[in-house]
Amino acid sequence: MSTEFQSIEAEVATTAKLSPVRSLSKFQLTCLLICFSIIPPAFVVSMVLFFPASPELKLDAKVRFDVTVIRPRKDPDNPRILPSVVIKNPTDEVWNRIAVSINKDFFFYRPDSLEPQQEFSVPLEFFVTKGGNVAFQPGSEWVHRVTVYAQVPSAARAISENYFNQSGEPTEAPQKKR
């Protein structure tokens, strides 16, 4: 067994002489680290400069406020009248994956499509925060902004932003502060 061990040891020694271990010099390592730390940020900066963000498509949604009558399953004889937001599709295109936000904080998602010239109503208390743990309270807060997001037939997302005063009448978008 010792002769076998000696022959393996001799073979390893000759192999080590034939293929020396390659390593980077200090200069090569420094250049490599500089390239790895400069090239990715430079790529990101060039993407921002040469490929500006495309503007969002405008969605022609008609938004108004109304009331919805809901009949609870447990007690259908006692309907509830709830303040609601009504979204209408006045276009000739089908809208898919509709999401509606109130005041940028409360959301409602409708997975069904909305056919042309159709509308749907959502009671305001059905809107919840993204975590789903806080519902919109119509009596304690007024709706000043309704944003509608929908997927149009080109598969792009289109947005409609609608602003309202305290009486629920449409207003212009507030001026951005400089």
C-alpha positions as CSV (number, residue, x, y, z in Angstrom):
1,M,0.0,0.0,0.0
2,S,2.9,2.3,0.6
3,T,4.1,2.0,-3.0
4,E,0.7,2.9,-4.2
5,F,0.6,5.9,-2.0
6,Q,4.1,6.9,-3.2
7,S,3.1,6.7,-6.8
8,I,0.0,8.9,-6.2
9,E,2.2,11.4,-4.4
10,A,4.7,11.4,-7.3
11,E,1.8,12.0,-9.8
12,V,0.4,14.9,-7.8
13,A,3.8,16.5,-7.6
14,T,4.4,16.3,-11.3
15,T,0.8,17.6,-12.0
16,A,1.5,20.5,-9.7
17,K,4.7,21.4,-11.6
18,L,2.9,21.2,-14.9
19,S,-0.1,23.5,-14.0
20,P,0.8,26.3,-11.7
21,V,-2.0,28.1,-9.8
22,R,-3.0,31.3,-11.5
23,S,-3.7,34.4,-9.5
24,L,-4.5,38.1,-10.1
25,S,-2.0,40.7,-9.4
26,K,-2.9,43.7,-7.3
27,F,-3.3,45.9,-10.3
28,Q,-5.5,43.4,-12.1
29,L,-7.7,43.0,-9.0
30,T,-8.0,46.7,-8.6
31,C,-9.0,47.2,-12.3
32,L,-11.6,44.4,-12.0
33,L,-13.2,45.9,-8.9
34,I,-13.3,49.3,-10.5
35,C,-15.0,47.9,-13.6
36,F,-17.6,46.0,-11.4
37,S,-18.4,49.1,-9.4
38,I,-18.6,51.6,-12.3
39,I,-20.1,49.7,-15.2
40,P,-23.5,48.8,-13.6
41,P,-24.3,52.3,-12.4
42,A,-23.2,53.8,-15.7
43,F,-25.5,51.4,-17.5
44,V,-28.5,52.5,-15.3
45,V,-27.7,56.1,-15.8
46,S,-27.5,55.6,-19.6
47,M,-30.9,53.8,-19.5
48,V,-32.5,56.7,-17.7
49,L,-31.0,59.3,-20.1
50,F,-31.5,57.6,-23.4
51,F,-34.8,55.8,-22.7
52,P,-37.2,58.2,-21.0
53,A,-40.3,56.8,-19.3
54,S,-43.3,56.7,-21.6
55,P,-46.3,58.6,-20.5
56,E,-49.3,56.7,-19.1
57,L,-52.2,56.2,-21.5
58,K,-55.2,58.3,-20.7
59,L,-58.4,56.5,-19.8
60,D,-61.7,58.2,-20.6
61,A,-63.6,57.1,-17.5
62,K,-66.7,58.9,-16.4
63,V,-66.9,59.0,-12.6
64,R,-69.8,60.2,-10.5
65,F,-71.3,59.6,-7.1
66,D,-74.7,58.0,-6.4
67,V,-76.3,55.6,-3.9
68,T,-76.6,51.8,-4.2
69,V,-79.2,49.7,-2.6
70,I,-77.9,46.5,-1.1
71,R,-80.1,43.7,0.3
72,P,-78.2,41.6,2.8
73,R,-78.6,37.8,2.4
74,K,-79.5,37.4,6.1
75,D,-82.2,40.1,6.1
76,P,-83.4,40.9,2.5
77,D,-86.4,42.8,3.8
78,N,-84.2,45.5,5.3
79,P,-82.1,46.9,2.3
80,R,-79.2,49.3,3.0
81,I,-78.7,52.5,1.0
82,L,-75.0,53.2,0.6
83,P,-73.1,56.1,-1.0
84,S,-71.3,54.8,-4.0
85,V,-68.9,55.7,-6.8
86,V,-70.1,54.9,-10.3
87,I,-67.6,54.2,-13.1
88,K,-68.7,54.3,-16.7
89,N,-66.9,53.2,-19.8
90,P,-68.0,55.7,-22.5
91,T,-65.5,54.3,-25.1
92,D,-66.0,51.6,-27.7
93,E,-63.3,49.3,-26.1
94,V,-63.6,46.7,-23.4
95,W,-61.7,47.4,-20.2
96,N,-60.2,44.6,-18.2
97,R,-58.7,44.3,-14.7
98,I,-60.2,47.5,-13.4
99,A,-58.8,49.0,-10.2
100,V,-60.2,52.1,-8.5
101,S,-58.5,54.1,-5.8
102,I,-60.0,56.8,-3.5
103,N,-57.7,59.5,-2.2
104,K,-54.7,57.3,-3.1
105,D,-55.2,55.3,0.1
106,F,-58.3,53.1,-0.4
107,F,-58.6,50.5,-3.2
108,F,-61.1,48.3,-5.0
109,Y,-60.3,45.7,-7.7
110,R,-62.7,44.4,-10.2
111,P,-61.4,41.4,-12.1
112,D,-64.4,41.3,-14.5
113,S,-64.2,43.3,-17.7
114,L,-66.4,46.4,-18.4
115,E,-68.1,46.4,-21.7
116,P,-68.4,49.6,-23.8
117,Q,-71.1,52.0,-22.7
118,Q,-71.5,50.0,-19.4
119,E,-71.1,51.2,-15.9
120,F,-70.6,49.6,-12.4
121,S,-71.2,50.9,-9.0
122,V,-69.1,50.3,-5.9
123,P,-70.2,51.3,-2.4
124,L,-67.6,53.6,-0.7
125,E,-67.3,51.3,2.3
126,F,-66.1,48.5,0.0
127,F,-62.8,50.4,-0.5
128,V,-60.0,49.2,1.8
129,T,-56.3,50.0,2.3
130,K,-53.7,47.8,0.6
131,G,-53.4,45.7,3.7
132,G,-57.2,45.2,3.7
133,N,-57.5,46.0,7.4
134,V,-59.0,49.5,7.2
135,A,-62.2,50.3,5.2
136,F,-63.1,53.8,3.9
137,Q,-65.5,55.6,6.2
138,P,-67.8,57.8,4.1
139,G,-69.0,59.8,7.0
140,S,-65.6,60.8,8.4
141,E,-63.7,61.6,5.2
142,W,-64.7,63.1,1.8
143,V,-63.6,61.8,-1.5
144,H,-61.4,64.4,-3.2
145,R,-59.7,62.1,-5.8
146,V,-60.8,59.0,-7.7
147,T,-58.2,57.2,-9.9
148,V,-59.3,54.5,-12.3
149,Y,-56.8,52.0,-13.7
150,A,-57.8,49.6,-16.5
151,Q,-56.2,47.4,-19.0
152,V,-57.2,48.4,-22.6
153,P,-57.2,46.1,-25.6
154,S,-53.6,46.9,-26.5
155,A,-52.7,45.2,-23.1
156,A,-51.4,48.5,-21.8
157,R,-52.5,50.1,-18.5
158,A,-54.5,53.3,-18.9
159,I,-55.3,55.8,-16.1
160,S,-58.0,58.3,-15.4
161,E,-57.6,60.8,-12.5
162,N,-60.7,62.6,-11.3
163,Y,-60.8,65.3,-8.6
164,F,-63.9,66.4,-6.6
165,N,-64.7,69.2,-4.2
166,Q,-66.5,68.5,-0.8
167,S,-69.9,68.6,-2.4
168,G,-68.9,65.8,-4.8
169,E,-68.7,68.1,-7.9
170,P,-65.8,67.5,-10.4
171,T,-63.0,70.0,-10.1
172,E,-59.7,70.6,-11.8
173,A,-56.5,68.9,-10.6
174,P,-54.8,70.8,-7.8
175,Q,-51.7,72.7,-8.8
176,K,-48.4,71.0,-7.9
177,K,-46.2,72.8,-5.4
178,R,-42.8,73.8,-6.6
